Amino acid sequence: MKSADVNTQGKVFDLILLEPRELLRDCFYSLLCNLQSVSIVGQAEEAEACLELAGSLHPDVIVVGDRSPGAAGLEFVSRLHALAPAPHTVLIGGNHESSDWVHRVVDCGVSGVILPQDGSGDLVAAILAAGEGRLYLSPSANALFSAKAPRSGHHALTCRQLQILLLYAQGLSTKQIAYRLELSSKTVACHKDQILQRLGMRSTSDLIHYAIREGLIDP
């Protein structure tokens, strides 16, 4: 019998697990398959396979383990959020995460953040909140988020500017970004000028090198 879980919308959320370690993936599966509000529709060991599954299965939520190949940077989150419909993302961070990292992933639109010292109940709460379109930070993640974080560099960018920075860093043109975000090319170009100014840079190439250096995308 499945255990009761809190779901204010009264629906079942389709979920994909991205976790390369089989033992942890099996543990997550055992925990989540007992929830009335969750249906695990797919599992993946690496980012590209997860993107392929997400594109075909259209899950409500994707849980991303901290060591998933190809998913270390924010580029992967941006690619997930570019899908239509876009799934909500819950990240399981590592022991090395900082206040900057938590702010960065929240700015990028992640719906849930869990750290290794948090309990299984926090993972469940994050998934249910994400499925309902709410943000959930575990106690450990919230403590980092609440800590004073420097708002310089890309941390000082708006959510839209950070999104556009990531898309330029992935090699998209102004026209392609405008089409994907349903904006005019003039608006995207204006955002780009503001990003370059705030980061003290001159070109798209500078943005790509910056994104790689800061770990926003995988090299």
PyMOL commands that set and color helices and strands:
alter all, ss='L'
color gray80, all
select helices_A, chain A and resi 22-32+47-57+74-81+99-107+120-131+139-146+153-156+159-169+174-181+185-199+204-213
alter helices_A, ss='H'
color red, helices_A
select strands_A, chain A and resi 13-18+38-44+61-64+88-92+112-114+136-137
alter strands_A, ss='S'
color yellow, strands_A
deselect
rebuild
show_as cartoon
